[in-house]
Amino acid sequence: MEEYKNSSMYLIKLIIKWKVQFIIISIIAVLLSILFSSELFIKPRYKSNAIVYPANILPFSEESKTEQLLQILQSSHIKDSIVKKFDLAAHYGIDLSAKSAQYYLTGQYQAFVSISKTEFESVKIEVTDTDPQMACDIVNEVIIQLNNKISSIHKEKSREVAELLRKQMNLKLTQLDSLNKDLQELRIRYQILDYNIQTEEVTKAYLKGLGSGASGKGFKDIDLLMRNLEEKGGEYYKAKVAYDGAILAYNRTREEYDNTLKELNKKFTYTYVISSPS
């Protein structure tokens, strides 16, 4: 106890002896802390964010639309577009000629541009920067680039579908041309114009002619057409059914092709901005 009192008294005497120096050091420490915490040494960072929901997004896999949105937002395409537009390498003070430039640039981008999924299946885009306007502008540009990228993906998919449908239409046209030639030959060479109607009418005329004992040119023409229907009627019927089916298939494909072209030329927005950046 006596030893503790002695050390305490010694400390008090020491403080009293060097009180001026202690006061000066304390003042200097306070001034330095104020100075180094000022904007001269530590620039304040400003935060801007937006909340968006996916819209008009076609399913590509088992992932939800929100997860697809996240995948695209976190893609190198979005990052590279933002880095280029705002010259973030210069803004972050990174020398692009250095070997590790891309490593540090990506690190800075990921540190100050945050993309995250909320509990309500929306996506939060948040940017912090020493320039408040740049932080806001980057958030807006991320949304613009997101829409552009999804639009590009959808248009590419629509172009592929349109090209596939165009090839199908060409195949159907070739099939129709071949069937039409077969039908034309049967019409011209065998006078078969409508199998169902002619079969009914020719049968009636033939039976009537037989019943009346007709044997002139008119009956011979009916007899020839009757034989043509017996020999080539089935062939004509099959070709006509195939032709009508091909026409229906072609018309359906053409309608789908026209709708795909309409979708290709439409301009969609792929995000609902719930909370705009400021």
C-alpha positions as CSV (number, residue, x, y, z in Angstrom):
1,M,0.0,0.0,0.0
2,E,2.8,2.4,0.9
3,E,4.5,1.5,-2.3
4,Y,1.3,2.3,-4.3
5,K,1.1,5.7,-2.5
6,N,4.7,6.5,-3.3
7,S,4.3,5.7,-7.0
8,S,1.1,7.7,-7.2
9,M,2.7,10.7,-5.5
10,Y,5.7,10.3,-7.9
11,L,3.3,10.4,-10.9
12,I,1.5,13.5,-9.6
13,K,4.8,15.3,-9.0
14,L,5.9,14.3,-12.5
15,I,2.7,15.7,-14.1
16,I,3.0,18.9,-12.1
17,K,6.6,19.2,-13.1
18,W,5.9,18.7,-16.8
19,K,2.4,20.1,-16.9
20,V,3.3,22.7,-19.5
21,Q,4.7,20.1,-21.8
22,F,1.7,17.8,-21.3
23,I,-0.7,20.7,-22.1
24,I,1.2,21.6,-25.3
25,I,1.3,18.0,-26.4
26,S,-2.5,17.6,-25.8
27,I,-3.3,20.8,-27.7
28,I,-1.1,19.7,-30.6
29,A,-2.8,16.2,-30.6
30,V,-6.2,17.8,-30.7
31,L,-5.2,20.1,-33.5
32,L,-3.7,17.3,-35.5
33,S,-6.7,15.1,-35.1
34,I,-8.9,17.9,-36.3
35,L,-6.6,18.6,-39.2
36,F,-6.2,15.0,-40.4
37,S,-9.9,14.3,-40.1
38,S,-10.8,17.3,-42.2
39,E,-11.4,17.2,-46.0
40,L,-7.8,18.1,-46.6
41,F,-6.8,14.6,-45.7
42,I,-10.0,12.5,-45.7
43,K,-12.5,13.3,-48.3
44,P,-16.1,12.5,-47.3
45,R,-17.9,9.9,-49.4
46,Y,-21.5,10.3,-50.6
47,K,-23.9,7.5,-51.1
48,S,-26.6,7.2,-53.8
49,N,-28.9,4.2,-54.4
50,A,-31.8,2.9,-56.3
51,I,-34.3,0.0,-55.8
52,V,-35.4,-1.8,-59.0
53,Y,-37.7,-4.7,-59.8
54,P,-37.3,-6.9,-62.9
55,A,-39.8,-6.4,-65.7
56,N,-40.5,-8.0,-69.1
57,I,-37.6,-10.5,-68.6
58,L,-37.9,-13.8,-70.4
59,P,-37.0,-17.0,-68.4
60,F,-33.7,-18.5,-69.5
61,S,-33.3,-21.1,-66.7
62,E,-34.6,-22.1,-63.3
63,E,-33.3,-18.9,-61.8
64,S,-35.8,-16.3,-60.7
65,K,-36.1,-13.0,-62.6
66,T,-34.4,-11.2,-59.7
67,E,-31.5,-13.6,-59.8
68,Q,-31.2,-13.1,-63.5
69,L,-31.1,-9.4,-62.9
70,L,-28.3,-9.8,-60.3
71,Q,-26.3,-12.0,-62.7
72,I,-26.5,-9.3,-65.5
73,L,-25.8,-6.4,-63.0
74,Q,-22.7,-8.2,-61.8
75,S,-21.4,-9.0,-65.3
76,S,-18.1,-7.7,-66.6
77,H,-20.1,-6.0,-69.4
78,I,-21.9,-3.6,-67.0
79,K,-18.7,-3.0,-65.1
80,D,-16.6,-2.2,-68.2
81,S,-19.3,0.1,-69.5
82,I,-19.4,2.1,-66.3
83,V,-15.6,2.2,-66.0
84,K,-15.2,3.5,-69.5
85,K,-18.0,6.1,-69.4
86,F,-16.9,7.7,-66.1
87,D,-13.1,7.1,-66.6
88,L,-13.0,5.4,-63.2
89,A,-9.4,4.5,-63.6
90,A,-8.4,8.1,-63.6
91,H,-11.0,8.9,-61.0
92,Y,-9.6,6.3,-58.6
93,G,-6.0,7.3,-59.4
94,I,-5.1,4.0,-61.0
95,D,-2.3,3.8,-63.6
96,L,-3.7,1.6,-66.4
97,S,-0.1,0.9,-67.7
98,A,0.7,-1.0,-64.5
99,K,0.4,-4.8,-64.6
100,S,-1.9,-4.9,-61.6
101,A,-4.1,-2.0,-62.9
102,Q,-7.2,-4.2,-63.7
103,Y,-6.9,-6.0,-60.3
104,Y,-7.0,-2.7,-58.4
105,L,-9.6,-1.2,-60.7
106,T,-11.9,-4.1,-60.2
107,G,-11.3,-4.0,-56.4
108,Q,-12.2,-0.3,-56.3
109,Y,-15.3,-0.8,-58.4
110,Q,-16.5,-3.6,-56.2
111,A,-15.8,-1.6,-53.1
112,F,-17.8,1.4,-54.2
113,V,-20.5,-0.1,-56.5
114,S,-22.7,-2.5,-54.5
115,I,-25.4,-4.8,-56.1
116,S,-27.5,-6.8,-53.7
117,K,-30.8,-8.6,-53.5
118,T,-33.4,-7.3,-51.0
119,E,-35.7,-9.4,-48.9
120,F,-38.6,-8.3,-51.1
121,E,-37.2,-9.8,-54.3
122,S,-36.0,-6.4,-55.6
123,V,-32.4,-5.4,-56.3
124,K,-30.5,-2.5,-54.6
125,I,-27.9,-0.6,-56.6
126,E,-25.7,1.5,-54.3
127,V,-22.7,3.7,-55.2
128,T,-20.5,5.6,-52.9
129,D,-18.1,8.3,-54.2
130,T,-16.3,11.5,-53.1
131,D,-18.4,13.3,-55.8
132,P,-22.2,13.1,-54.9
133,Q,-23.3,13.8,-58.5
134,M,-21.0,11.1,-59.9
135,A,-22.4,8.6,-57.3
136,C,-25.9,9.5,-58.5
137,D,-24.9,9.4,-62.2
138,I,-23.3,6.0,-61.9
139,V,-26.4,4.5,-60.4
140,N,-28.5,5.9,-63.2
141,E,-26.0,4.6,-65.8
142,V,-26.0,1.1,-64.2
143,I,-29.8,1.0,-64.8
144,I,-29.4,2.3,-68.4
145,Q,-26.7,-0.3,-69.1
146,L,-28.8,-3.0,-67.5
147,N,-31.7,-2.3,-69.8
148,N,-29.4,-2.1,-72.8
149,K,-27.9,-5.5,-72.0
150,I,-31.2,-7.3,-71.4
151,S,-32.6,-5.7,-74.6
152,S,-29.5,-6.9,-76.5
153,I,-30.0,-10.5,-75.1
154,H,-33.7,-10.5,-76.0
155,K,-33.1,-9.1,-79.5
156,E,-30.5,-11.7,-80.2
157,K,-32.8,-14.4,-79.0
158,S,-35.6,-13.0,-81.2
159,R,-33.3,-12.8,-84.2
160,E,-32.5,-16.5,-83.7
161,V,-36.2,-17.4,-83.5
162,A,-37.0,-15.2,-86.5
163,E,-34.2,-16.8,-88.6
164,L,-35.5,-20.3,-87.6
165,L,-39.1,-19.4,-88.6
166,R,-37.9,-17.9,-91.9
167,K,-36.1,-21.2,-92.7
168,Q,-39.3,-23.1,-91.8
169,M,-41.4,-20.9,-94.1
170,N,-39.0,-21.4,-97.0
171,L,-39.2,-25.2,-96.5
172,K,-43.0,-25.0,-96.5
173,L,-42.9,-22.8,-99.7
174,T,-40.8,-25.5,-101.4
175,Q,-43.2,-28.2,-100.2
176,L,-46.2,-26.1,-101.4
177,D,-44.6,-25.6,-104.8
178,S,-43.9,-29.3,-105.3
179,L,-47.5,-30.2,-104.2
180,N,-49.0,-27.6,-106.4
181,K,-47.1,-28.9,-109.4
182,D,-48.5,-32.4,-108.7
183,L,-52.0,-31.0,-108.4
184,Q,-51.7,-29.0,-111.6
185,E,-50.6,-32.1,-113.5
186,L,-53.6,-34.0,-112.2
187,R,-55.9,-31.2,-113.1
188,I,-54.6,-30.7,-116.6
189,R,-53.9,-34.3,-117.6
190,Y,-56.7,-36.0,-115.9
191,Q,-59.3,-33.2,-115.5
192,I,-59.5,-33.7,-111.8
193,L,-60.4,-30.4,-110.2
194,D,-62.3,-31.2,-107.0
195,Y,-62.2,-34.9,-106.0
196,N,-65.2,-34.9,-103.6
197,I,-67.6,-32.9,-105.8
198,Q,-66.5,-34.6,-109.1
199,T,-66.8,-38.1,-107.6
200,E,-70.4,-37.4,-106.6
201,E,-71.5,-35.7,-109.8
202,V,-69.6,-38.0,-112.2
203,T,-71.0,-41.1,-110.4
204,K,-74.5,-39.8,-110.8
205,A,-74.0,-39.0,-114.5
206,Y,-72.3,-42.3,-115.2
207,L,-75.1,-44.3,-113.5
208,K,-77.7,-42.3,-115.3
209,G,-76.0,-42.9,-118.6
210,L,-75.8,-46.6,-118.0
211,G,-79.5,-46.7,-117.1
212,S,-80.5,-44.9,-120.3
213,G,-78.1,-46.9,-122.5
214,A,-76.2,-43.8,-123.5
215,S,-73.1,-44.4,-125.7
216,G,-72.3,-41.1,-127.4
217,K,-69.3,-38.8,-126.9
218,G,-70.8,-37.2,-123.8
219,F,-71.0,-40.6,-122.1
220,K,-67.5,-41.5,-123.3
221,D,-66.2,-38.3,-121.6
222,I,-68.0,-39.2,-118.4
223,D,-66.6,-42.7,-118.6
224,L,-63.1,-41.4,-119.1
225,L,-63.4,-39.0,-116.2
226,M,-64.8,-41.8,-114.1
227,R,-61.8,-44.0,-114.9
228,N,-59.4,-41.0,-114.1
229,L,-61.1,-40.6,-110.7
230,E,-60.7,-44.3,-110.0
231,E,-57.0,-44.3,-111.0
232,K,-55.8,-40.9,-109.9
233,G,-58.5,-39.7,-107.5
234,G,-56.7,-41.1,-104.4
235,E,-53.5,-39.5,-105.4
236,Y,-55.2,-36.2,-106.0
237,Y,-57.0,-36.4,-102.6
238,K,-53.7,-37.1,-100.7
239,A,-51.9,-34.3,-102.5
240,K,-54.8,-31.9,-101.8
241,V,-54.9,-32.8,-98.1
242,A,-51.1,-32.4,-97.9
243,Y,-51.3,-29.0,-99.7
244,D,-54.0,-27.7,-97.4
245,G,-52.1,-28.8,-94.4
246,A,-48.9,-27.2,-95.6
247,I,-50.9,-23.9,-96.3
248,L,-52.2,-23.9,-92.7
249,A,-48.7,-24.7,-91.3
250,Y,-47.2,-22.0,-93.4
251,N,-49.8,-19.4,-92.3
252,R,-49.2,-20.3,-88.6
253,T,-45.4,-20.0,-89.1
254,R,-45.8,-16.7,-91.0
255,E,-48.0,-15.3,-88.2
256,E,-45.4,-16.3,-85.6
257,Y,-42.6,-14.9,-87.7
258,D,-44.5,-11.5,-88.0
259,N,-45.1,-11.4,-84.3
260,T,-41.4,-12.1,-83.6
261,L,-40.4,-9.2,-85.9
262,K,-42.8,-7.0,-84.0
263,E,-41.3,-8.0,-80.7
264,L,-37.8,-7.4,-82.2
265,N,-38.7,-3.8,-83.1
266,K,-40.4,-3.0,-79.8
267,K,-38.6,-1.0,-77.1
268,F,-39.1,-2.5,-73.6
269,T,-38.1,-1.3,-70.2
270,Y,-36.7,-4.2,-68.2
271,T,-36.8,-2.6,-64.7
272,Y,-39.3,-0.9,-62.5
273,V,-37.5,1.8,-60.6
274,I,-39.1,1.8,-57.2
275,S,-36.6,4.2,-55.6
276,S,-34.7,6.6,-57.9
277,P,-31.2,7.6,-57.1
278,S,-30.5,11.1,-55.6
